[in-house]
Amino acid sequence: MENCFKYENIKGLHLELTTKCNAMCPMCNRNFRGRVRKKLPIIELSLDDIKKILNPDFIKQLELISICGVYGDPICNKDLKSILNYLYECNCNIDIDVYTNGDLYDNDWWENLAITHKNHNFTVIFGIDGIGEIHSLHRCNTNYDKIISHAISFINNGGKAKWDYIVFKHNEHQVEEAREISKKLGFQEFQIKKTSRFLKNIYESDAALDSTISEYGKHPVFDNKGNIDYYIELPNKSIYRNESEKKASELKEKYGTFLEYLNKVEIICDAIKTGGVFISAGGELFPCCSVYQQVCYKTIHNVLDPEELNEYNLYINSKSLSCFDASIKDIVEGDFFKNLLLNFRCDSIKNGKPKCCSRTCGKGLDAHKNGHTTDIKYEVK
């Protein structure tokens, strides 16, 4: 495997279309103590923007586009349907996945989406974390009955849908019932997701991050006045816990501290291995959403801890990563991507090794392989 980024090797695109979202999930990057982060720009990529930054030849070389937000939900983008049409006009064989909470619009909107793309390789992944009111304990500001109604309209009109279920203590008792509902409604797949976000408590220490507020395994849910209302907690059953949790504990014991593991670990970049890149709602190109988020720790999250800022320091000392200023080829083969890889060789986080890459693509933890989740898939017949 080549240890460098090359334009012609890009086969997958993670596309963030907007930072807008109707939900207020407590563990989401946009949420800080019950409110949208003040420095988060509320932006989206229009159809015209997409045409400027994604030319037909580039789209033709892609095999998969995952439309999934870091700070927003893609269906909040008013041009979503037009953007999907453009992408399929350029490459009718491409796989496109849209990840959403599924709460917006009416049944007619979802029916139209299904009819338009029922003959394409197009899938909507609905994030539904429980049944009834239990769902809204994590997916705050969304309504279970409304989402199910939308999913039914989409599926019954030829749409391909999957159900993603993030398991916590408060909803683990409903997993099997939800799986049966997914079968009955015609979802193509029911996917249990074991979040690894609780691990942030181990490797983050800056007060600007919610992970530092409470003990491991508990994440506070704030009301709109900034008071703790309740906690989202790790599930009790080990079968629903992310394997990275156990690995992190073992690595901490082996190296003395988790930071020392990050200092020593060999990084195997998954973006290079899979041929993927990420484009933000602002039109900037990064190797992956993890590096993008790490840069945002300074620009949006007000993080001051130097250990969290290596990627940001590279970013501000590099040429523009904006696809409006340069071609995708020039950015991918430019100084930011090259210097990021060079810094993999640094002997410590303190001396410039990218912390995000160490924990996400470091050998041993396999956090990137798991993503934010470890998946158990049940095919729905």
CORBELNOR-V484307 format. One record per residue. N is the residue number from 1. PHI is phi in whole degrees, -180 to 180 (* if undefined). PSI is psi in whole degrees, 0 to 359 (999 if undefined). D_CENTER is the distance of its C-alpha to the mean C-alpha in whole Angstrom. Layout:
n->[N;N]
phi->[PHI;PHI]
psi->[PSI;PSI]
d_center->[D_CENTER;D_CENTER]
This chain:
n->[1;2;3;4;5;6;7;8;9;10;11;12;13;14;15;16;17;18;19;20;21;22;23;24;25;26;27;28;29;30;31;32;33;34;35;36;37;38;39;40;41;42;43;44;45;46;47;48;49;50;51;52;53;54;55;56;57;58;59;60;61;62;63;64;65;66;67;68;69;70;71;72;73;74;75;76;77;78;79;80;81;82;83;84;85;86;87;88;89;90;91;92;93;94;95;96;97;98;99;100;101;102;103;104;105;106;107;108;109;110;111;112;113;114;115;116;117;118;119;120;121;122;123;124;125;126;127;128;129;130;131;132;133;134;135;136;137;138;139;140;141;142;143;144;145;146;147;148;149;150;151;152;153;154;155;156;157;158;159;160;161;162;163;164;165;166;167;168;169;170;171;172;173;174;175;176;177;178;179;180;181;182;183;184;185;186;187;188;189;190;191;192;193;194;195;196;197;198;199;200;201;202;203;204;205;206;207;208;209;210;211;212;213;214;215;216;217;218;219;220;221;222;223;224;225;226;227;228;229;230;231;232;233;234;235;236;237;238;239;240;241;242;243;244;245;246;247;248;249;250;251;252;253;254;255;256;257;258;259;260;261;262;263;264;265;266;267;268;269;270;271;272;273;274;275;276;277;278;279;280;281;282;283;284;285;286;287;288;289;290;291;292;293;294;295;296;297;298;299;300;301;302;303;304;305;306;307;308;309;310;311;312;313;314;315;316;317;318;319;320;321;322;323;324;325;326;327;328;329;330;331;332;333;334;335;336;337;338;339;340;341;342;343;344;345;346;347;348;349;350;351;352;353;354;355;356;357;358;359;360;361;362;363;364;365;366;367;368;369;370;371;372;373;374;375;376;377;378;379;380;381]
phi->[*;-71;-100;-158;-92;-132;-57;-69;-88;-72;-123;-132;-131;-96;-117;-99;-87;-161;-101;-79;-156;-84;-92;-142;-64;-64;-98;-75;-64;-79;-97;-128;56;88;-132;-68;-55;-61;-92;-74;-73;-91;-137;-155;-91;-83;-59;-62;-61;-60;-65;-73;-97;-119;-80;-55;-65;-67;-62;-65;-84;-83;-104;-146;-122;-101;-96;-148;-84;-93;-117;-145;-105;-60;-75;-76;-78;-65;-99;-52;-63;-66;-65;-60;-60;-63;-62;-76;-64;-80;-152;-73;-100;-71;-88;-126;-114;-115;-101;-152;-80;73;-88;-82;72;-116;-63;-63;-62;-71;-62;-63;-61;-66;-63;-64;-119;-67;-99;-102;-82;-130;-134;-105;-104;-90;-89;-127;-108;138;-114;65;-68;-59;-55;-77;-67;-103;-85;-61;72;-123;-120;-58;-61;-65;-64;-62;-62;-65;-62;-62;-61;-68;-68;-67;-108;97;-76;-95;-132;-126;-112;-99;-127;-82;-95;-129;-62;-77;-125;-66;-74;-106;-57;-68;-65;-65;-62;-66;-63;-62;-63;-62;-83;98;-61;-73;-156;-114;-123;-77;-120;-103;-67;-106;-68;-65;-65;-56;-61;-82;-113;-113;-137;-77;-65;-77;-111;-60;-64;-92;-80;-130;-73;-60;89;-132;-121;-70;-113;-98;-83;-75;-104;88;-99;-70;-95;-162;-123;-91;-126;-57;-65;-74;-77;-62;-62;-100;-97;-66;-62;-63;-61;-67;-63;-62;-65;-65;-69;-63;-69;-68;-99;95;-141;-68;-62;-66;-61;-62;-64;-95;-67;-81;-100;-114;-65;-73;-63;-67;-62;-96;72;-114;-140;-127;-121;-82;-65;-92;86;-93;-105;-131;-61;-161;-70;-66;-66;-58;-63;-64;-62;-70;-56;-88;-72;-116;-92;63;-73;-114;-60;-56;-65;-95;-113;-62;-67;-64;-63;-62;-60;-75;-103;-115;-65;-54;-98;-75;-72;-84;-100;-148;-75;-58;-61;-65;-71;-61;-101;-96;-69;-62;-64;-68;-70;-60;-65;-60;-74;-59;-84;-60;-81;-163;-62;-58;-97;113;-64;-68;-64;-59;-69;-63;-84;-89;-120;-74;-65;113;-85;57;-67;-73;-59;-82;63;-85;-144;-111;-105;-117;-108;-116;-76;-95;-79]
psi->[133;138;55;162;131;138;315;347;354;121;344;144;125;117;122;114;339;157;5;145;141;341;173;59;131;333;6;150;334;345;123;105;45;1;156;135;132;327;4;118;130;98;168;158;124;172;317;320;313;319;328;320;339;95;159;322;321;317;324;332;351;147;331;136;120;112;99;130;153;321;353;173;127;331;354;347;121;340;12;310;320;323;316;317;317;316;319;334;325;328;95;348;358;147;129;126;133;122;126;159;345;15;336;161;190;179;327;321;316;324;315;320;317;313;320;323;17;340;6;167;75;129;138;127;112;127;102;109;54;177;136;221;338;322;318;353;329;311;69;145;17;160;121;310;320;316;316;320;318;317;319;315;320;311;316;346;22;2;144;125;149;152;117;129;105;126;130;179;321;345;3;336;350;2;308;325;320;321;319;322;319;321;312;322;344;18;141;335;142;124;114;132;126;104;143;9;338;339;341;331;336;321;1;143;356;135;345;356;134;335;343;359;322;180;164;138;0;128;124;144;119;150;180;2;2;14;144;124;312;185;142;128;158;144;154;321;128;332;338;5;144;136;334;335;312;319;319;320;318;319;323;319;320;318;355;314;158;327;321;325;314;324;321;338;144;134;126;101;117;332;320;316;320;349;40;154;168;137;127;170;344;0;16;146;128;163;325;170;335;317;319;312;322;321;321;343;328;311;329;323;352;31;136;345;117;330;339;0;9;318;321;318;322;318;312;344;14;166;161;138;8;129;352;340;334;162;158;320;313;324;312;324;17;191;325;310;319;315;329;314;320;324;350;333;352;148;353;163;320;326;17;355;131;116;319;314;325;318;333;321;14;139;136;312;325;35;327;324;320;344;221;357;160;132;137;121;134;117;132;120;999]
d_center->[25;25;24;23;21;23;23;24;22;19;18;14;12;9;10;9;12;13;12;14;14;16;15;15;13;15;12;9;10;12;14;17;20;20;20;17;17;20;19;16;18;17;17;16;17;20;22;24;22;20;23;24;21;21;24;25;26;23;21;24;23;19;19;15;13;10;10;6;6;5;9;10;10;12;15;16;17;20;21;18;21;23;20;19;23;23;21;23;26;25;24;25;24;20;18;15;13;12;9;11;13;16;18;19;23;25;26;28;25;23;26;26;23;24;27;26;24;25;27;23;21;19;16;15;13;14;12;15;16;20;23;25;24;22;19;19;20;16;15;18;19;19;22;22;25;24;20;22;25;22;21;25;26;23;24;28;28;27;23;21;18;16;16;13;14;13;16;18;22;22;21;22;25;24;22;25;26;23;23;26;25;23;26;28;26;25;21;21;19;18;16;16;13;14;12;12;11;15;16;15;18;20;19;18;22;21;23;20;17;17;17;21;22;23;24;22;20;21;18;20;20;22;24;24;27;25;27;25;25;24;22;19;20;19;21;25;25;24;23;19;19;16;19;17;19;22;22;21;24;26;25;26;29;30;29;30;27;23;24;26;24;22;25;26;24;23;20;20;17;15;14;18;18;16;17;14;13;10;12;11;13;16;16;16;15;13;13;10;7;8;11;11;10;13;15;14;15;18;18;17;17;20;20;23;23;24;22;19;20;21;18;19;23;22;20;23;26;24;25;23;20;20;20;23;25;25;24;21;24;25;22;20;24;25;25;21;20;24;24;21;22;25;24;23;27;27;29;27;24;27;28;25;23;19;18;14;15;18;16;13;15;18;21;21;18;16;13;11;13;12;8;8;10;13;14;18;18;21;23;24;28]
